[in-house]
Amino acid sequence: MTIETLSSKQALAFRKQNAQSTWPRPDNGVERLLPIPLPRVSPKLKICKYDKVFCIGSCFAREIEKTLKRFGLSVAALKMEMPSDRGGQLSVDAFLNKYTVHSILSELTLALEPKVIEPTRCLVEVSEGVFQDYQLAGSLLSASFDNMLTYRADFSREFSSVRDANIVIITLGLSEVWYDKVSDLYLNKAPDLKALRRHPDRFELRVLDYEETLKGLDNIHALLSRNLQSGFKILITVSPVPLISTFRAVDVFEANSYSKSVLRAATEAFSMRYGNVSYFPSYEMVTIGPQDVVWGGRGDFRHVNRDYVEIIILHALEAFLECPGEDLAIRKTEAMARVLLDANKPDAALTVLNRVKGNTSSELSRTRKHAQSLLSGKGALHGGQNSAFRSVEKWLASKMLQERHFKKYRTSRSAFFADSKHSLLRWWGAKTR
């Protein structure tokens, strides 16, 4: 299938006019690649600050959602009450994350056109009288038939707030998906061993191709077009978070490469097919970025550093916002310098900061002085003091926080403080990051 056809004249003209048509070289365009890649964003649409945003997708969608909220955009917040019997093990994100094109389509259908999918089709009996919903949290939540239907109804009611959005952000996660032959539904999560043992012939793994993925995206567009206000817009990207594991007989690196390549190819065709769909290159910014910076602070080699996500969102907002203002560019530069300093790259941080030498922002000046002190060796004492300070902070956190909150603190300190409901903690995190 050809997604674009150009005459030789058009192709040569685009090649000549496109300032970003050539891969950067050390002597030409290196600032677009190093120390942090900044691919051009080509928006077909604009976002206003009064637009209402709804984010759908994998865990990367949650990161985008939280970052957009911090920058003052109106982002739909789903208020789900977690079942009390889960003992804090089940987070809202576990409910909200949608990993595949078809699970996104199913969830939107259940919320917007409930007569199309009977909710009972989502439930799987894993033991006598105990059910799970693999459109939601899967094995993380087991309950009676009636309770699971209640959870399903509550979630669909909350999810239907997408009707009020005029900006829908979609992040796609996987091409390797499980299919339920009884319900005729693609699952959001893999069935657990209990379900597979009780129903040995009910489920199968399917590795989707480009055509099937694009068809799912077309169906999502049609569904939203029927149910959202006219003039709605879609921003779409591919989640850079890799597969945690594969069920195929190949290396997970190979399986992940195929999965993301299919999604990336489908999103390109999807964005070219519809005038109200635009792609933004978060996947590219992560995959060609410096790995110690991209994953720094998370420790699992999968989830992107919260500060790096901030860079991605700021880079996108500069292009998509109607009036981005100079503040966005300053904040992006500061965020870039900050993640480079956290990765112990003060020379790279100074390279970024020196691109805006004329700016007198106090934040940039403070970051520049820190980078210079590290390069001169004068920051060694400061670093030692900071290390001791963080040790005390970590000890206090271990004593005062619940286990799930302390786990988040250990995984990403910046995310813990940034997402806190307490203004004092958010202030502390911003001042000490």
Secondary structure, DSSP 4 states (H G I P E B T S, - for coil): --S----HHHHHHHHHH-TT-S--BTTBSGGGTSSS--PPP--SS-B-TT-EEEEEESHHHHHHHHHHHHTT-EE----PPPPGGGTT---HHHHH---BHHHHHHHHHHHH-TTTS-GGGGEEEEETTEEEETTTTGGG--B-HHHHHHHHHHHHHHHGGGGG-SEEEEEE-BSEEEEETTTTEE-SS---HHHHHHSTTTEEEEE--HHHHHHHHHHHHHHHHHHSPTT-EEEEEE--PPPS--SSSS-HHHHHHHHHHHHHHHHHHHHHH-TTEEE--HHHHHHTS-HHHHSTTT-SSSSPPHHHHHHHHHHHHHHHBSS-HHHHHHHHHHHHHHHHHHTT-HHHHHHHHGGGTT---HHHHHHHHHHHHHHHTTHHHHHHHHHHHHHHHHHHHHHHS-HHHHHHHHH-HHHHHHT-S-HHHHHHHHHH-
